[in-house]
């Protein structure tokens, strides 16, 4: 199956020789930079860390400069105090781009980090060349369903811990086809990796922050940068019709539906996902 072979090669170890980048007072971010060319910044959801991108972006690395990093209070970046607000997460990313001398970048947001991509496109359009919203957590008519899911995940996490959250999320987040293909061995292997990525505290803080987003459909009308909405046709949160409707709310937006893929479609089919991102960037650059 396309993309599934990448799972066996996924390396979640951190590079100890990579310097952290100071952003806000007391905050340093772990980051990775690979390749050369037009920058693409890949922003993790609260459930994943920056090393997870490596095997899912190898084709893009051949033609672009890829940046990935851990959000503050997550992964190998600084931990301390309350979960940063969306404004503080934006401040961190802008400071990271400044430190790496990146004037403008394409952004790939995934799940909860699509909120951050949206906010940056609204408030810092001069730094954003285009956004790719992968499995967005906001829909064309609001966020009621998303809130219900986040509330259920948070309750599971608080009562049953990381292992319980994984059991709850796995059949929702990953596609039916991937679930069948990987079977019990894949389920158990992913559980081990997932449990090692984050603490209960990190995930509680992240989910609590995600629930503070106040998305309104009219917000998208003010986004002038090009937007690509990428959704798996087996995404439990937003289906193909809603994805098309969401993309139509951007002045310059379109949607791509990935067959037999779930909420994180690049895990199901990394090759197709990278081709979609590459085609989007080439189209935007051709009309720049």
C-alpha positions in Angstrom: 0.0 0.0 0.0 1.3 3.5 -0.9 3.0 5.2 2.1 2.8 2.3 4.6 6.3 1.1 4.0 7.5 4.5 5.4 6.1 3.5 8.8 8.7 0.8 9.3 11.4 3.4 8.6 10.1 6.1 10.9 12.8 7.4 13.1 11.7 9.5 16.1 15.1 10.2 17.6 16.4 13.7 18.0 19.6 15.1 16.7 21.7 16.1 19.7 24.0 18.4 17.6 21.1 20.7 16.6 21.2 24.0 18.4 17.9 25.3 19.9 16.6 28.6 18.7 15.6 31.2 21.4 12.2 32.8 20.7 10.3 34.3 23.7 11.9 34.8 27.1 12.8 31.4 28.5 11.7 29.6 25.3 14.0 27.7 23.0 12.7 25.6 20.0 14.1 22.4 18.6 14.1 22.5 14.9 15.4 20.6 11.8 16.3 22.0 8.4 16.8 19.8 5.3 17.2 20.5 1.6 17.6 23.7 -0.3 15.2 26.0 -2.2 11.9 27.7 -1.4 11.1 27.1 2.3 8.3 24.9 3.5 7.6 24.9 7.2 5.9 21.8 8.5 3.9 22.5 11.7 3.1 19.5 14.0 -0.2 18.9 15.7 0.1 18.5 19.5 0.3 14.7 19.1 3.4 14.5 16.9 7.0 15.7 17.0 9.3 17.2 14.3 11.3 14.0 13.6 8.2 12.2 12.5 8.2 14.3 9.3 11.5 12.9 7.9 10.2 9.8 6.1 7.0 11.5 4.9 8.8 14.4 3.1 11.8 12.8 1.4 10.6 13.8 -2.1 10.0 17.4 -1.1 13.5 17.6 0.4 14.9 17.2 -3.1 13.6 20.5 -4.3 12.7 22.6 -1.2 14.2 23.7 2.1 12.1 21.9 4.7 11.8 23.2 8.2 10.2 21.3 11.1 10.2 22.1 14.8 8.6 21.2 18.1 6.1 23.6 19.5 7.0 25.2 22.8 6.0 22.9 25.7 6.2 19.9 23.4 8.8 17.4 22.3 12.4 18.6 22.6 11.5 22.3 22.8 11.4 24.2 26.1 8.8 23.2 28.7 7.6 25.5 31.4 4.5 27.2 32.7 1.1 27.2 31.0 0.5 26.0 27.5 1.4 28.9 25.1 -1.5 30.8 23.5 -2.0 30.7 19.8 -0.5 34.2 19.8 2.6 33.0 21.6 2.9 30.0 19.2 2.8 32.5 16.3 5.4 34.7 18.0 7.7 31.6 18.4 7.4 30.6 14.7 8.1 34.2 13.5 11.2 34.3 15.7 12.3 30.9 14.4 11.9 32.1 10.8 13.9 35.3 11.7 16.7 33.4 13.3 16.9 31.1 10.2 16.8 34.1 7.8 13.6 32.9 6.2 11.7 35.9 4.8 8.6 34.0 3.7 7.6 30.3 3.7 4.9 27.9 2.7 3.2 26.4 5.8 1.9 22.9 6.1 -0.5 22.6 9.1 -1.9 19.2 10.2 -5.0 18.6 12.4 -4.7 21.0 15.4 -1.8 23.0 13.8 -4.1 24.1 10.9 -5.3 26.7 13.4 -1.8 28.1 13.7 -1.5 28.1 9.9 -4.8 29.9 9.5 -3.8 32.5 12.2 -0.4 33.2 10.6 -2.0 33.7 7.2 -4.4 36.2 8.7 -2.0 38.1 10.9 1.4 37.7 9.1 0.6 37.4 5.4 3.9 39.0 4.5 5.7 36.0 5.9 3.5 33.3 4.3 3.6 32.3 0.7 0.7 29.8 0.9 -0.8 27.4 3.4 -1.6 23.7 3.1 -4.3 22.7 5.6 -4.1 18.9 6.1 -7.1 17.4 7.9 -8.2 20.8 9.2 -10.0 20.9 12.6 -12.4 23.6 11.5 -15.1 23.1 9.0 -17.1 25.3 6.6 -20.0 25.9 9.1 -18.2 26.1 12.5 -16.6 23.8 15.0 -19.3 22.1 17.0 -18.3 18.6 15.9 -14.6 19.3 16.4 -15.3 20.5 19.9 -17.2 17.4 20.8 -14.3 15.2 19.6 -11.7 17.3 21.4 -13.8 17.2 24.6 -14.1 13.4 24.4 -10.4 12.9 23.7 -9.5 15.2 26.7 -11.9 13.2 29.0 -10.3 9.9 27.9 -6.8 11.3 28.4 -7.6 12.6 31.9 -9.3 9.4 33.0 -7.3 6.7 31.2 -3.9 8.3 30.3 -1.9 8.2 27.1 -2.6 4.5 26.4 -6.4 5.1 26.7 -6.2 8.1 24.5 -4.4 6.1 21.8 -7.0 3.3 22.0 -9.7 6.0 21.5 -8.0 7.9 18.7 -6.5 5.1 16.6 -9.7 3.9 14.8 -10.8 7.5 14.3 -7.6 9.1 13.1 -6.2 6.3 10.8 -8.1 5.1 7.7 -10.0 1.9 7.6 -7.6 0.6 4.9 -4.5 1.4 6.9 -6.1 -0.3 9.9 -6.8 -3.5 8.0 -3.4 -3.5 6.4 -1.4 -3.0 9.6 -3.5 -5.3 11.8 -2.6 -5.9 15.4 1.2 -5.7 14.9 0.9 -2.2 13.4 -1.5 -1.1 16.1 0.9 -2.2 18.9 3.9 -0.7 17.2 2.2 2.7 16.8 1.0 2.5 20.5 4.6 2.2 21.6 5.7 5.1 19.5 2.8 7.3 20.5 3.3 6.7 24.2 6.9 7.8 23.9 6.1 11.0 22.1 4.3 13.0 24.8 3.4 13.1 28.4 -0.1 13.3 29.8 0.5 16.9 30.8 1.7 17.9 27.4 -1.3 16.4 25.7 -3.8 17.8 28.2 -2.3 21.3 27.7 -2.4 20.9 23.9 -5.9 19.7 23.7 -7.1 22.4 26.1 -5.4 25.0 23.9 -7.0 23.6 20.8 -10.4 23.9 22.3 -9.9 27.7 22.8 -9.9 28.3 19.1 -13.0 30.4 18.0 -13.1 29.7 14.3 -15.8 31.5 12.3 -16.2 30.9 8.6 -16.1 34.6 7.7 -12.5 34.7 9.0 -11.3 32.9 5.9 -12.5 35.7 3.5 -9.7 37.9 4.7 -6.9 35.5 3.8 -5.2 36.5 0.6 -2.5 33.9 0.5 -3.3 30.8 -1.6 -4.7 27.9 0.4 -4.8 24.2 -0.3 -7.1 22.0 1.8 -6.0 18.3 1.7 -8.4 15.8 3.2 -8.5 12.0 3.1 -11.8 10.7 1.9 -11.9 8.6 5.1 -11.3 11.5 7.5 -13.6 11.1 10.4 -13.7 14.9 11.1 -14.2 16.5 7.7 -15.4 14.8 4.6 -14.9 15.6 0.9 -18.0 17.8 0.5 -17.1 19.8 3.6 -13.5 20.1 2.4 -14.6 21.5 -0.9 -16.9 24.0 0.8 -14.2 25.0 3.2 -11.7 25.7 0.4 -14.3 27.8 -1.4 -14.4 30.2 1.6 -10.9 31.3 0.8 -10.5 34.0 -1.9 -7.8 31.8 -3.4 -8.4 28.2 -2.2 -8.9 24.7 -3.6 -9.3 21.3 -2.1 -7.7 17.9 -2.9 -9.2 14.7 -1.7 -6.9 11.7 -1.1 -8.6 8.3 -1.7 -8.5 5.7 1.1 -6.7 8.1 3.5 -7.6 9.2 7.0 -7.2 12.3 9.1 -3.4 12.4 8.6 -3.3 11.5 4.9 0.4 11.7 4.4 0.8 8.7 6.7 -1.4 6.7 4.3 0.1 7.9 1.1 3.2 10.1 1.5 4.0 10.0 -2.2 0.7 11.5 -3.3 0.6 14.0 -0.5 4.1 15.3 -1.5 3.1 15.5 -5.1 0.0 17.6 -4.2 2.1 20.0 -2.2 4.7 20.2 -4.9 2.0 20.9 -7.6 0.4 23.6 -5.4 3.7 25.4 -4.8 4.7 25.3 -8.5 1.2 26.7 -9.4 1.5 29.5 -6.9 5.0 30.4 -7.9 4.1 30.5 -11.5 1.5 33.1 -10.8 3.5 35.1 -8.3 
